[in-house]
Amino acid sequence: MIKSQNKIKIEANSSSMSDLVFLLLIFFMITSTLISPNAVKLLLPESSSKTMAKQNVTVYIDESYNFYVGETAVTTDQLQPAIAAGIESGVDDACVVLRADKTVPVQYVVNVIDAVNEINAASGSKHKVILATSPKK
């Protein structure tokens, strides 16, 4: 009897698979460093409360007392129209999250609260201002 020397071997070559895994790893490492959850770097005041809310608009006040609605820099006079533009139309109870640096005087925080109160008075809505904090250490 003549035996066949050509046997079919069922096995996968894993050398190209490891290259693919390393390329995917590098891709995800690079793209994850591009994502910035907070556009403006702040030192938030500390608190032990854990109130969570759906945020519609985020207002930042940095250590130089500059206002940002989202990532757009605005002046005190532009604050109310910028917040109103950020709130979706038809929403009567939006949450405006205020992320103020802990060195910012209270008057700047009050300016944001006044702007939201003026929007509420003009439109008859019930928008809220929530002060963002960092957890206590």
N, C-alpha and C positions, 0 to 999 in steps of 0.2 A: 504494500500500500504506500501511496505517495501522500505525505502530509503537506498541507499548505503552510507556507511560511508567512503568508500575509494575514495576520490576525488584526482585526479591527480593535483598536484601543479607544475606550471612551474615557477621556479625561480632559479637563479644561486647563488651558495654559493661564496661570494666574499672574504671570509677570506683567502683562499689560493691565490687569485689574488693579494692581498696587499703584501703578503710575496714575491711573484714573482717580483713585482715592486720594492720592497726594495732591493732584491738581484741584479736586473739589475742596479739599481742606484749605489750600492756599486761597482759593476763590472766596470761600466763606469767611476766612480770617480778614481778608482785605475789605470785603463789603461790610462786615460788622463794625469795623472801625470808622466807616464813613457815616454811620447813623448816629445822630446826636439827639438824645431825647429832649434836652433843654438847650434852646438856641442861645440864651444869655446865661453866662455863668454867674451864679449868685451863692452867697452864704445865707441860707434861709434861717429864720428864727427856729428855735427848738420847741417842741410841744409833745405831750404824751397822748393827745387826742388822735383818733384814727378815723376822722370823718372822710368818707370817700363820696365823690359826686361826679356825675357826668359833666365834663367840661365842654362848654361851647366856645368860649373865647378865653384866651390866656393873656393877661397883661403883666408885663415885667417892669420892675423899677430897679435899675442897677445901682451900684455904689456911687456913681456920678450923678444920680438923680435923673437919669434919662428914662423916658417912657417908651415901651415897645408894646404894640398890640400884635400878637403873633410874633413875627420876626421883623415887623416894619416899625421903624423909629417914628414917633409922633411927638408933637409938642403938647402942652397942657390944653391949648385951645382946640387941637385936633383930636383930643382923647375921646370926647363924647361921640362925634360922628364915626370914628374908627371902630369903637366898640359896637355901636349900633349897626354898622356895616358887617361886622363879624358875626352878629347874632342872626340866625336863620329867620327869614320872614315866617310869620305864623306861629312862632314859638313864644309863649307867654311866660314861661318860667325857666329861662336859661340860667346857667351858672357861669359867672365870670370869675375865673380863678386868678387871684392876684399873687404873683410871685415877686415879693419885694425883698431886697437884700436887708439883712438884719441891722445895718447901719443907717438905713433910710429913716428920716424923721417922719413922725406920724402925719404931718400935714400932707405929704405926698400920697399916703395911703388914703387919706380923707378926700383928696382930689379925685381919685378913682371911684370911691364910693359915691361922691356927689355926681359924677358923670353918669353912673348907673342909675342913681335916683332920678336924675333929670330925664333919662330915657324912659324910666318907669312912669313918671308923671305925664310925659308927652304921649305915650302910647297906651297907658292904662295897663301895663304888664306888671309882672312880679318877678323880675330878674333879681338874682342874688349875687352877692360878692362873697367869695370864699378865700380866706388867706391861706396860702400854701405854707407848710412848715416842714422841717426835717424832724425825724424821730429823735427823742432824747437819748443821750449816750449813757 
